[in-house]
């Protein structure tokens, strides 16, 4: 689960994401893993942009969304960690998703957007099969159609809390 606060004054949209992922580790030595899953989101707030008369207009929004996602994660210090520190982990992650929303989002955009998130995570193994994580992320949302009013992007910075269960 993660929360993102807006980073731009003219795009004050708050977002919450809930992700469910499964994955495989590609190279144990390098600590690289790839995961796939599904993400859901709720976003609300407003953007301010020019209308056709070049006048600033505030557009309020509140939407929900759902879509497929992937996660690439690397734990660069894991190969250096002896057995007694294996309960702690530091990872870098990049997440990409295609999200379908309940209405055009942000206002002036489309029903779909690409969501990119990047950041770091600190994890702690509570048991050999259960890990909890806390991290920080940067997020960018846009429909990928280039620059202009038809692609009203927004960005956020936030925190994430997660839990992993190994089977």
Backbone torsions as a table, in degrees:
resi	resn	phi	psi	omega
1	UNK	NA	140.2	179.9
2	UNK	-146.1	150.5	178.0
3	UNK	-122.9	136.9	179.7
4	UNK	-125.9	125.8	175.4
5	UNK	-94.5	147.8	-179.7
6	UNK	-64.7	149.2	179.4
7	UNK	-112.9	-7.0	-179.4
8	UNK	-119.6	140.2	-177.0
9	UNK	-65.8	-30.6	-177.7
10	UNK	-93.4	4.2	-179.9
11	UNK	-138.7	76.2	-174.0
12	UNK	-92.6	70.6	-179.6
13	UNK	-112.8	125.8	176.5
14	UNK	-98.0	138.3	-177.1
15	UNK	-131.5	142.9	172.6
16	UNK	-125.0	132.7	178.8
17	UNK	-121.0	143.1	172.0
18	UNK	-125.9	120.9	-175.7
19	UNK	-115.1	145.1	170.5
20	UNK	-127.9	118.3	-175.4
21	UNK	-130.8	152.9	170.4
22	UNK	-129.3	155.8	-177.4
23	UNK	-165.4	173.5	177.6
24	UNK	-127.2	152.1	174.3
25	UNK	-92.6	128.8	-177.8
26	UNK	-83.9	-49.8	-178.5
27	UNK	-132.0	111.3	-178.4
28	UNK	-63.7	-38.1	-177.9
29	UNK	-61.7	-40.0	-177.2
30	UNK	-91.1	-11.0	-179.4
31	UNK	71.1	29.0	-179.9
32	UNK	-97.9	131.2	176.3
33	UNK	-136.7	153.1	178.8
34	UNK	-126.6	135.6	-177.3
35	UNK	-130.7	152.3	173.0
36	UNK	-128.7	156.7	-179.8
37	UNK	179.1	-150.9	-177.0
38	UNK	-134.3	144.7	177.1
39	UNK	-124.9	146.1	173.6
40	UNK	-127.8	151.2	-175.9
41	UNK	-147.2	153.4	168.7
42	UNK	-129.4	130.5	-178.9
43	UNK	-134.8	140.8	177.8
44	UNK	-150.8	154.3	-179.7
45	UNK	147.5	-142.9	-179.7
46	UNK	-154.1	158.9	168.8
47	UNK	-125.4	152.0	175.2
48	UNK	-116.4	125.2	178.2
49	UNK	-150.3	166.2	-179.7
50	UNK	-70.9	143.1	169.1
51	UNK	-91.7	-169.3	-176.6
52	UNK	-66.6	-17.1	176.9
53	UNK	-97.7	13.7	-179.8
54	UNK	59.4	38.7	176.4
55	UNK	-111.4	133.5	177.2
56	UNK	-64.2	127.8	178.4
57	UNK	-128.2	138.9	177.2
58	UNK	-93.2	127.8	178.6
59	UNK	-116.2	113.5	177.9
60	UNK	-81.1	151.7	-179.0
61	UNK	-150.3	148.8	171.9
62	UNK	-154.4	117.1	-175.9
63	UNK	-140.0	165.5	169.0
64	UNK	-120.9	158.5	-179.9
65	UNK	-154.1	160.6	-177.5
66	UNK	-152.2	142.0	176.9
67	UNK	-177.9	171.1	178.7
68	UNK	-75.6	153.2	-179.1
69	UNK	-144.5	162.3	170.3
70	UNK	-133.4	154.9	178.5
71	UNK	-133.4	129.9	170.5
72	UNK	-111.6	125.9	-175.5
73	UNK	-129.4	137.2	174.1
74	UNK	-129.0	135.2	175.9
75	UNK	-113.0	87.7	-170.1
76	UNK	-66.1	-24.8	-176.8
77	UNK	-95.4	-6.8	-177.1
78	UNK	-58.4	-42.5	179.0
79	UNK	-64.4	-21.4	-178.3
80	UNK	-89.9	-9.6	-172.1
81	UNK	-87.7	122.9	175.2
82	UNK	-70.8	170.4	-175.0
83	UNK	-53.6	-33.7	-176.3
84	UNK	-74.8	-14.6	178.0
85	UNK	-108.0	10.6	-177.4
86	UNK	-65.1	-14.9	179.2
87	UNK	-77.1	-14.6	176.4
88	UNK	-105.3	144.8	177.2
89	UNK	-145.8	149.9	174.6
90	UNK	-127.0	124.9	-177.7
91	UNK	-131.9	155.7	172.1
92	UNK	-113.4	136.2	-176.0
93	UNK	-133.3	149.8	170.0
94	UNK	-131.6	130.2	-178.5
95	UNK	-123.5	136.1	174.6
96	UNK	-127.4	141.9	-179.1
97	UNK	-147.5	151.2	169.9
98	UNK	-110.0	111.7	-174.0
99	UNK	-110.5	130.7	173.5
100	UNK	-99.4	126.2	-175.0
101	UNK	-101.6	166.7	-179.7
102	UNK	-77.1	-15.1	174.6
103	UNK	-157.6	171.2	179.3
104	UNK	-54.9	130.9	-172.7
105	UNK	-149.0	141.4	-24.4
106	UNK	-55.0	167.6	-177.9
107	UNK	-48.8	130.1	-175.8
108	UNK	96.7	-10.6	-179.1
109	UNK	-92.7	-147.3	-177.8
110	UNK	-121.6	-179.9	176.9
111	UNK	-73.7	-14.2	-178.7
112	UNK	-122.2	156.3	174.2
113	UNK	-150.3	156.0	169.9
114	UNK	-96.5	134.7	-178.9
115	UNK	-118.7	121.2	178.5
116	UNK	-114.5	131.8	177.7
117	UNK	-132.8	138.4	178.4
118	UNK	-140.9	146.7	176.5
119	UNK	168.4	-169.0	-178.3
120	UNK	-117.4	157.8	-177.9
121	UNK	-138.4	139.3	171.8
122	UNK	-108.5	125.1	-177.2
123	UNK	-118.4	154.3	177.5
124	UNK	-136.8	126.9	178.7
125	UNK	-83.5	109.7	177.8
126	UNK	-71.7	-36.8	176.8
127	UNK	-146.1	174.5	179.1
128	UNK	-60.5	-21.3	-177.9
129	UNK	-111.3	-8.0	-174.4
130	UNK	-127.4	128.3	-178.8
131	UNK	-129.3	140.0	173.1
132	UNK	-113.1	150.9	-174.0
133	UNK	-140.4	148.3	175.4
134	UNK	-136.0	133.5	-176.9
135	UNK	-151.1	175.8	176.1
136	UNK	-122.5	144.4	-175.8
137	UNK	-141.1	155.2	167.7
138	UNK	-113.1	144.5	-177.0
139	UNK	-134.6	143.1	173.5
140	UNK	-131.2	133.8	179.8
141	UNK	-126.7	126.7	173.3
142	UNK	-161.5	165.8	-179.0
143	UNK	-90.4	0.0	173.4
144	UNK	74.1	18.8	-176.8
145	UNK	-98.4	15.5	178.3
146	UNK	100.9	-166.6	-178.0
147	UNK	-95.6	134.4	177.7
148	UNK	149.6	175.3	-177.3
149	UNK	-67.6	-16.1	178.3
150	UNK	-79.2	-6.7	179.0
151	UNK	-132.8	70.7	-178.9
152	UNK	-78.2	97.0	-178.7
153	UNK	-83.4	165.4	170.1
154	UNK	-150.5	160.8	-178.0
155	UNK	-130.8	159.0	178.2
156	UNK	-150.5	161.1	173.5
157	UNK	-127.0	140.4	-176.5
158	UNK	-162.7	-170.5	-179.7
159	UNK	-118.3	154.1	178.5
160	UNK	-134.0	143.2	174.9
161	UNK	-126.7	132.3	-178.3
162	UNK	-142.0	169.4	177.5
163	UNK	-142.8	136.5	177.7
164	UNK	-118.1	138.4	176.0
165	UNK	-125.1	119.9	179.5
166	UNK	-92.2	136.1	178.9
167	UNK	-104.0	NA	NA
